[in-house]
Amino acid sequence: MESCALTLSSSTLNPKPLSHMIRNTVPRIIPVYSSSSSSSSISYKTTNSNNSGIFFGSYSVFNNSSLLSQKRVHYDLAVVRATASAPGTSGESTTPAAIGRTLKLAAMFGVWYLLNIYFNIFNKQVLKVFPYPTTVTTFQFGCGTLMVFIMWTLKLHPRPQVYKSQVVPVLMLAMAHTMGNLLTNISLGKVAVSFTHTIKAMEPFFTVVFSALLLSERPTLWVVSSLVPIVGGVALASFSEASFNWIGFGSAMASNVTNQSRNVLSKKFMVRKEEALDNINLFSLMTIISFFLLIPFALVLEGFKLSPEYLQFAASQGVNVRDLCVKFVLTGICFHSYQQVSYMILHMVSPVTHAVGNCVKRVVVIVSSVIFFQTPVSPINSLGTGLALAGVFLYSKAKRIKPKAA
């Protein structure tokens, strides 16, 4: 039987055989054949992208000789394999870090959707028996403010350093944030959850309008074309909606205006790289300011409705006070948590990916609310809702297409 041996060059015996190689180059192993009367040998030559050859050794087949032990053979074969699978090769395309990041993102999207479903269900149940949207919204911002202070106290996220130049922009963003969430709650109290979210599918329309007015951004033909099914779908769904109410419709449409003006202003503000706030701290500051802004409005418009006297009155009307209080707290927790997770996702992915995720989230919320509340949906209403959501999806795809340079 023929014996196998690995004949090494002096460089292979060096304890640091790979230190002189370029890290991000892909090595190639080139066989060089030679033959004689007594042996056949194959020399393996490795090259990098600079075509500088480096001999690791030669694999020779002799009839009756053995130069190295089996352990040395295994060692040098391991060296060759390690070189072939060095960073930058095709075998490294799926790293454990990349897999972990993907799984983390998938989990965060799942939490975002789940919290959104629970918030809309609990919020609708609360507003049915507690028709005071300003008080409800103030309480939700209060829960968020408490959660922000806990986050900063436990050092789960660093506290922001606010500069004088940031005060006015953040205050403007907080005012738009306050009005957007208040108007959404007013709409949820008047019409079905599915209808409110169908109307809110028109957000891209107002994004394009405000971007053109405030940022001087000209939309592409694909973006404008995607707005047609959005507007048409919302109009079709509105005409066939059983729970249609002008207050609910107008509030949801006004929330689109305020929310998208907030997003455009936020984009304009975040362009300033110096002294910029990260997404989480910006959202946290808006939450705190919104809470203190809404307190006087809630007292003037609705009075103090979370008093023991009112809770006793609600109990006399057949409302389970304990159940109402629990759902109040759950709406506050879900309200802040799902928005916090949304901002965390936005920090990890591109705005276009986030927009696609938001479109899918709206579909999930509409379907789950229809099933839970058994909302009657006509075929025309379903067609309008589907058309609007399809337009939102096309809009998010159209944003990927960059306009050609003039």
C-alpha positions, -999 to +999 in steps of 0.1 A: +000+000+000+012+035-008+020+058+020+011+095+020+033+123+034+030+161+034+063+178+025+064+213+040+083+244+031+101+263+059+073+289+061+048+263+071+066+255+103+064+291+115+040+292+145+023+322+127+018+310+092-011+333+083+001+366+099+015+379+066-016+374+046-041+401+037-072+396+058-100+403+033-085+385+003-097+351-009-068+326-011-066+302-040-049+268-038-033+259-072-020+224-077+014+221-095+020+185-108+054+169-111+064+133-116+095+111-115+103+074-117+099+068-080+073+092-069+044+115-079+040+148-061+015+176-061+026+210-049-001+233-036+004+270-042-018+296-026-023+330-041-041+361-030-058+389-050-024+405-056-011+374-074+017+370-049+023+332-045+029+316-012+039+279-010+024+261+019+040+228+009+036+198-014+016+167-011+038+138-024+031+102-029+060+078-024+061+041-028+080+032+003+087+063+025+071+083+053+085+117+062+061+130+088+038+117+114+000+115+109-004+143+134+016+167+112-005+157+082-037+166+101-022+199+113-013+211+078-046+200+063-063+221+090-041+250+081-052+248+045-089+245+054-086+275+078-071+295+049-098+286+025-125+296+050-109+329+061-131+360+065-142+374+032-148+340+015-182+328+003-185+304+032-188+333+056-219+348+041-242+337+070-225+345+103-239+338+137-240+376+143-261+381+112-285+353+121-288+367+157-296+402+143-323+388+120-339+368+148-338+398+170-355+420+144-382+393+137-389+392+175-392+430+177-416+431+147-437+404+164-438+423+197-446+455+178-476+439+161-488+421+192-487+452+214-505+471+187-533+445+186-538+446+223-537+484+225-564+488+199-586+462+215-582+474+251-584+511+240-617+505+221-632+487+251-622+515+274-636+543+251-669+524+248-676+528+285-654+558+292-661+583+264-635+608+275-607+606+249-587+635+263-585+620+297-577+586+283-549+600+261-535+620+291-534+589+312-516+569+284-490+597+281-487+596+319-479+559+319-454+565+291-437+593+312-434+570+341-418+543+320-394+568+305-382+579+340-378+542+350-357+536+319-334+565+326-332+557+363-322+521+357-298+533+330-314+511+304-308+540+280-286+570+285-303+603+294-303+629+267-284+662+269-307+688+256-293+720+241-310+754+237-312+750+200-333+718+205-360+732+227-382+748+200-380+719+175-387+693+201-416+713+215-431+716+180-427+678+175-443+671+208-473+693+200-479+675+167-474+641+185-500+651+212-526+662+187-520+631+165-526+606+193-555+626+208-573+627+174-567+590+169-584+582+202-613+605+193-618+585+161-615+552+178-642+562+202-666+571+174-661+545+147-648+509+143-611+502+148-608+488+113-623+519+098-600+542+117-569+523+105-583+523+069-584+561+070-550+562+085-537+543+055-537+577+038-506+588+058-483+584+027-505+610+008-498+636+035-462+626+038-457+634+001-476+667+004-457+679+035-423+667+021-429+688-010-441+719+010-416+718+039-386+699+025-389+709-012-388+672-022-403+664-056-420+629-056-413+605-084-439+594-109-440+559-092-447+575-058-475+597-072-490+567-090-491+547-057-512+574-041-541+568-065-552+534-051-547+547-015-571+576-020-595+556-040-595+527-015-601+550+014-630+567-004-646+534-014-643+520+022-658+552+036-688+551+014-696+515+024-686+518+062-715+508+085-701+527+115-693+559+094-694+590+115-682+624+104-664+631+138-646+598+136-637+603+099-626+639+104-605+630+135-587+601+118-580+623+088-567+652+110-545+627+129-529+619+095-521+656+091-506+660+125-487+627+125-471+632+091-462+668+098-445+655+130-426+629+109-415+655+083-405+680+110-386+652+128-367+644+096-359+681+092-347+683+128-327+651+128-307+663+097-287+684+121-259+659+130-244+680+157-263+679+189-287+654+174-310+632+197-313+595+190-348+582+181-355+567+216-347+599+235-365+621+210-396+599+215-392+600+252-390+637+254-421+641+232-440+617+255-431+637+286-440+671+270-472+657+256-483+645+291-478+679+306-494+697+276-526+676+279-532+678+316-548+713+315-568+705+284-582+674+300-593+693+331-609+721+311-626+700+284-637+670+305-630+677+341-614+652+365-630+619+355-608+595+373-623+604+407-639+578+431-673+594+426-673+589+389-660+553+393-689+546+416-713+561+390-698+538+363-703+508+386-740+518+390-743+516+352-731+480+351-694+486+344-669+464+362-647+491+378-618+467+385-619+455+349-620+491+337-590+501+358-569+471+346-577+479+310-568+515+316-533+505+328-529+480+300-537+506+274-511+530+289-484+503+289-492+490+254-495+525+241-460+536+251-444+502+245-455+496+209-443+531+200-410+526+218-404+493+200-413+510+167-387+537+173-361+510+182-369+492+149-365+524+130-330+528+145-321+493+132-336+493+097-341+517+068-372+540+067-385+520+037-383+487+055-400+503+085-427+516+062-433+481+048-435+468+083-460+495+093-482+485+063-482+449+074-489+460+110-520+479+098-533+448+080-528+427+111-546+453+133-575+456+109-580+418+105-577+411+143-601+439+152-627+427+127-624+392+142-625+402+178-653+428+176-671+409+149-674+440+128-697+437+098-677+442+066-694+444+032-676+432+000-672+468-012-657+478+022-633+449+020-623+459-016-617+495-006-596+485+025-576+461+004-570+486-023-558+513+001-534+489+018-521+477-015-515+513-024-495+518+009-474+487+000-467+500-035-458+534-020-432+518+002-418+500-028-418+531-049-397+549-023-369+525-032-367+538-067-343+568-068-351+595-093-326+598-123-302+627-121-310+656-144 
